[in-house]
Amino acid sequence: CCVDFAVGSTYKHLNCGPGSPSFLFVNESLIEKVSQPLTGWMGHIQPFEFSSKYQSANDIGKYICGTPSIIAYKAIQSALKVFDKVSLKIVREKSIKLSEMFIKLMYQECIEFDFTLISPLKNQDRGSQVSFTHSKGFSIMQTLISRGIIGDFREPNILRFGLSPLYMRFENIWKAVLCLRKIMQTKEWESKKFNKKKGIVT
């Protein structure tokens, strides 16, 4: 393998939800050479010796820095069973089609509302999410969430829409864009209840 390190999120990439663990790959040739800055009991070479001096494991286990959530692991196990039954090539193809449709419909239905696409237009440069900016992004996203369309907001003005090809339908994209158009036409996002920032990621 020509990759030295790789990290990923089961929260996003396996649809396991908030609190699920991340994962790490370290090239075998580097495991003993690279130190782990986040030390924890599970990464100790002999965790049940309970020694006062920390000594990291000399295998991939040295990178475990905490006690994993068993419930979260169960979600990962179930997700992997689903992924074992599908072709990642087909999943990626649908992901591209979903994002292409979303971008096309946004230009078709919402072009007059000052949304700016910031995700790459080239499929090979874009993951399974599409992001737009808008000066009223926070309140617009809160309004969408109140309608059951769950995206997220990133400061200062980014609306991010995740597209999960395993269960999302093309109809969902169409309905989301039409809902967004209606919100913009009616200016529902101007309501005070959608403009209360709590200082957290949404």
ZIHU-V646353 format. One record per backbone hydrogen bond with DSSP energy under -0.5 kcal/mol. CO is the residue of the C=O (numbers start at 1). NH is the residue of the N-H. Records with the same first field share a line. If there is no record, write none. Layout:
BEGIN
CO->NH  NH
END
This chain:
BEGIN
4->27
6->25
8->23
9->13
10->14  16
11->17
12->15
17->20
21->10
23->8
25->6
27->30  31
30->34
35->37
37->39
40->43
41->44
43->57
44->47
46->49
47->50
55->45
59->62
60->63
61->64
63->65
66->68
68->70
69->73
70->74
71->75
72->76
73->77
74->78
75->79
76->80
77->81
78->82
79->83
80->84
81->85
82->85
83->86
86->88
87->91
88->92
89->93
90->94
91->95
92->96
93->97
94->98
95->99
96->100
97->101
98->102
99->103
100->104
101->105
102->106
103->107
104->108
105->109
106->110
110->113  115
111->114
116->133
122->125
123->126
127->129
128->163
130->161
131->118  119
132->159
133->116
134->137
136->140
137->141
138->142
139->143
140->144
141->145
142->146
143->147
144->147  149
145->148
148->150
149->151
152->160
153->202
154->158
157->134
158->154  160
159->132
160->152  162
161->130
162->164
163->165
164->167  168
169->172  173
170->174
171->175
172->176
173->177
174->178
175->179
176->180
177->181
178->182
179->183
180->184
181->185
182->186
183->187  188  189
187->190
188->191
191->194
192->195
195->197
END
